[in-house]
């Protein structure tokens, strides 16, 4: 029997196979080595075939890392964010008590006041928005998929999906529909609380008619009677806009009256009485 000796210069086949599997895995993970439908040049092919493992696993520094892809500026236009704009931006930390819709509203107002005429809304907002995010919200943004955001609408949608999910929306809708005036709450305070709830939930889907009926239905009995009297006993004969204007005016007048008198309504009492001059004529007409 003739015994052949394995050459010590040749590596084991299992080791070669492991190298090939490793190279294949990194080719799939690294966009530089993904095959496209185009025919690559012989130089590129040879460079890939001769690449070492160190080269194959090296990060691709040309790969897009940021989540936002800015829209192109018009020819000849150069734009950089001014420190004054960055300093004025509102901050959002991603905390449960923060209002993401309020943040977007304030952010919009700042960007509109500082936007150059030759720069699109998408460009300035997409460039400035990451700078308004802090702490946990900044971390969330940094982990978004590279190149996943190309428009401001897209950025806004992703932001609200994260910080204003359907569960929070439904909770706020129920709060609006079931709001009631507290025993120690003046008419002005109740109206302000209702307005804050609707402002923090701009996607509630309620009509103006529904909103006024919720507001009016939550009044304590004395406040409701006083407002009905101010509308000649038939608040439902007014349009929703007229009804909101009336109750807003009464609430503002009641705040001024209480401020001058230095007292507050007790439980179930109206915070506005017939001795108040501003509405005497309105009720007696």
N, C-alpha and C positions, 0 to 999 in steps of 0.2 A: 504494500500500500504506500502510495506517495502522498506525503503531507505537504501542503503548501502553506507558506507563512505569509500572514497579512503584513503588508508594508507598513512600517511605523510612520511613514510620511503621509499616509492618507487618513483623513479623519473618519470616524465612524459614520455610517449612513444616517443613523438616527440624529446625529448632531447636525448634519447638512439639512435634513428635513426640518429640524426645528428652526434653523436660520431662515429657510425659505418661508415657513409659516409666519415667522416674526416679520419678515420683510413684507409679505403679503398683507398682514394685518395693518402695518403702518402705512402701506400704500392706500388702503381703503380709508384710513382715518385722516390721512393728510391730503388735502385738495390738490396739492402740487402733483401728486402721482395718480390722480383719478383719470381714467381714460375717457376721452371725449370721442365724439363721432368723427373728428377730424384726424387725418393722418399726420402723425408727428414726424418731425425731421429726424434724420438718422443721428444727428448730433445729440438731440434731446433724448432719444431712445438709448443711445450708448451711455450718456451721462447717468441715466436712471439705472441702467443695468450694472454700471460700475460703482454705484453709490454704496458707501459703507453703511453699516448699521447706525453709526453715530449721525451720519447725514440724514438717514431715513427718519430717525426719531426726533431730529431737531425741529423746534417749532417754526411754523411758517410766519415770519414777521410781516409778510405782505398781505396776510389774510385780514379781512374786515373784522374788527373786534367790537366796534360800537354798535348798539342796537339801532341807532338812528342813521338813516341815509338822507342827508340834506338835499333838497331840490336845488337844481343849478340856478345860479344867479344869471341875470341878463348880461349880455356881452358888455364888457367894460365896467361892470359894477363890482366894487369891492365893499365888503361889509364886515365889520367886526363889532361885537357887543361892547357898548361903552360901559365903563365902570359905574356910571350913574344909574344905568338901567339895572345892572346886576344888584346894586345896593338896594334898589327899591323893590325887588322881587319879593313876594310873600314866601314864607317858608312852610313846608309840609313835611312832618316827621313820620307820618304813617301810624300815629296813635289812634286808638279807638275813639277817643273823645273829639278828634279833629273832624272838620266838615270838608270833605273833598270837593263838593260843589262850590262852597264858598272860596276855597283855594283857587279853583279854576276861574271863577268870576273875577277875583282880584287880579289874578295873573293876566287875564284877558284885558282888563282895564289898563294895566301898566304897559303891556305890549302895544296896545292901540295908541296910547299917548306918546310912545317913543318910536313908533315904526316909521322908517324913511319911506318916501313915496315910491322909490324904485326897488323896494324889497318886498317880497310876498309875505302874506300872513303866515303861511306854512314855514317859511324859512326862519323868520325871527322867532316864532314860537317853538319850533323844534330845536333851535339852537339855545334858547334861553330856559326852556322847561327843566332840563336836568339840573340846572343851577338853583332851582327853587326847591329841590328835594334834599332832605337831610336825614341822617341817621338810618333808621330801618327802611324808609322809603327810598333812600339813595342806594342802599344795598339791593333792594328789590329791582330797581332800574338797572343796576350794573349786571345783573344776572339774566336780563332779557336776551333772547337769541340774537346773535349778530345780524344786522341788516333787516330786522323784522319790522321796523317802523319807517314808513316812507311819507306819510301825510300826518297833519295835525289831528284830523278826525280819527285816524288810526291810534295815535298816541293817547288821545282823550278817551277813546273806547277802552283801551287796555288798562289805563289808569283807573277808570270807574269800575271796570270788572273786578279789579283787585280791591279797591277801597270803598266801593259802593255796590256790593253784590245784591242780588235779588232779595235775599233775606233781610237786609237792612232797608231796602226800598219798601218791602211789604210791612215791616215794623213801623216805619214812618207814616205810611198810608193809613194804617190803623190808628195811629196816634192822632192824625189830622181828623179822621172821621169820628173819633170818639172823644175829642177834647171837650172838657167842661171847665167852667170858671170855678176856681177854688174859693173857699169861704173867706180867706183873707186876701183875696186878689181883687184889685180895682178893675174897672172896665178897661182902662188904658193898658194895664199890665196883661190882662187876658188877651186883648187884641194883639198886642206886641208878641206875646208867646205864640199865638196862632200864626202870625205873619212869619215868625222865625221858622216855625215848623214847615210851612209851605215853601219858604225860600230854600231850606236845606233839602227839599225833595222836589226839584223842578220837574221830575218825570212822573209825578203822581197820577196824571191822566184825568184828574177831576175837572169838570167844567166850572166856570165862575158861579153858575147857579148852585152846583153841589157845594162848593166851598162856602158860599154865604149861608146856605142852610145848615151846614155843620157849625159854622161860627155862631149863628143865631140860636141854634138848638142847644148849644152848650152854655148859654147865658143863665145866670140864676134868675129866679122868677121876677124879682123886682127890676132888674136891669132890662129884662125882656119887655116888661110892661111899659117901662119908660121909653124905650126905643120905639115900641109900637105906637105910643102916644105921639112921639115926635114925627111919626110918619102918618099922622091922621088916622091911626088905628088900623092901617092896612099896609104893612110893610111889603106884602107880596104883590102889591100893585106897582111896585117900582122895579126897574130893571136891575140885574145883579150889580152893574156898575154904580147905579144911583144908590142902591142899598149899602154897598161898601162905602161909598162916599159919605153917606149919612152917619153910619155907625163910627166911621173914622173921625168925623168932626165932633161927634158927641164924646168919644173917648178922649180926644185932645182937649176939649173944653173941660171935661171932668178932671183931667190931670192938672190943668192950670188952677181950677177951683180948689182942689185938695191941697195943692202946693201953697196957696194963699191961706187956706184955713188951717193947715197943719194937722189934719185928721184923716183917717182912713175909714172906709166902710167896714162895718162888722159883718159877721156871717149872714148872708142872705139879703143884706140891705143894698140899695142902689148907691153907687159911688157918685151919683149925680142927682141933685134934688131940684124941685121946681123953683127954688129961690134963685137959681142961676140965671142971670140976665141974658146970656147969649142965645138961649133957646126958648125963652119965654114966648117971644113972638111966633116962633116956629111951631110951638105946640098949640097956641091959641088961635092960629089962623083957621 
